[in-house]
Amino acid sequence: NFFYQYFRCYSPIAFGKKTDPDGNYIRKYIPQLASYPSKYIYEPWKAPLSIQQQCGCIIGKDYYSPIVEHDIVSKANMNKMKDAYSKYKEDKDDSNDVTINTSNKKPKTEQSNKITKYYK
C-alpha cells in the first residue's frame, strides 16, 4: 500500500542541493546551464538577468521557464493524496462489514446441482 507516505513529496531543488551541491549532474546533462554559478544551478530562473546574460542562457528564451511552482503544487498534491487516502480507509472500513467471496468456486450446493444434472 503506497498511500501511507502520501505526505512525502521530494523537492527537486532541495534534493539536488543536498545530494549534489555543485550541480555536477545538471552541468553534465543540461549543457545550457553548465556555466551557471552553483548558487543558481537548481533555480536558474532566480538568477539576475545580468548573470543569465553572462552565462549565455536566458531563462524563458534559451532554457525553459519553470512549468509549476513546486511549493504550491506539492502542497496541492499532498492534499489530494490525503483525501484519496481518507477515502481509501473509509472504503476499506466499509468493506470489512461485508464478506465477499472472491474465489471462483461456487458454493458446493450449486456445484452438486450441476454435477447431478450432468449425470441424469
N, C-alpha and C positions, 0 to 999 in steps of 0.2 A: 504494500500500500504506500504510494508515494505522497499522499496528502499530508502525512504527519509533519512534514517540514516545509509547509507552504509559506511560512514566514521568512524563509531564506531566499533572498534574491541578490545574487552577487553583482556588484557594480563592476563593469568592465574597466572603469577608471581606477577605482580603489584597488581592485585585484591586480591590475597591471602595475600600479605604483608599488604595491607590496612585493610582488614576485619578480619584477624586472624594473627596478627604479630608473635605470638609464634608458629604458625603452629600446634595447637592442633588437628584440623581436619585431617591434614596429619598424625600426630603421631598416631591418633586413627585408621585410615583406611589403612595406609601403614606401617605396623609394621617394615619393613626393614629400614625405615628412622626415626623411633621413637627416636633413640639416637643421631641424628644429632643436632648440635647447631642451634638455631633459625636463625642465620646469613645465614646458608646454606640450611635450610629446604625447601625452594621453588626453589632453584637452587643447588641441591646436586652435580651436575657434576662440579661445580666451587670450591668445597671443595678440599683443597690439599690432595694428596694421603695419607699423614700421618693421617689426620683427618678421611678420609674414612676408613682406616685400624683400627683406634681407635674405630670407631663406628660399625665396623664389617659389613660394606656394601660398597663394591667397585662398583662404577657406571660402568656399562657395563659388569659386571660379576655377582654381586649379585642383582643388580637392573638395570633396563633399562637405556640406554643412551637416550638423547632426540631424538625424531623422526624428529623434524624440529627445525629450529631456528625461534622462534616466531616473532622476529622483522622483519626478511626478509619475511617470509610467510604472515604475516598480512598485510604488505605493498603491496605485490603482490595481495592478496585477495581484498584489498580495491580498487586497480586499476582495477581489473576485475569487481567489483561491480559498480565502477564509469562508466566503459564502458557499462555495461548492463543497468544501469540507463539512460545513454545518449541515448542508442538505444531505450529503452522503451519510453522515452519522444518524440523522433523523430517519432516512430511508432504511438504514441498516437496523436501527432500533425497532422500526415498524415491522420489518421483515422477520424479526425474531419472534414476533407474536404468531406468525403463521408458519405451519410446517409445509414445505413444498417438496414434492417428490421430484428430484432432478434426475433420477435414473431413467433409463429407457425401459426398464422392466415394468410390466403391468402387474397389478395385483394378481395373486395366484388364482382367484376365482375366475377372472377374465381369461387367463391362460388356460385353465382347466376347461372352461366352456368351449374355447376354440378347438382344443385337442379333442374333446368329446364330439363336437360337430364334425370334425375331420374324419374320425373313425366310424361314424354312423353311416 
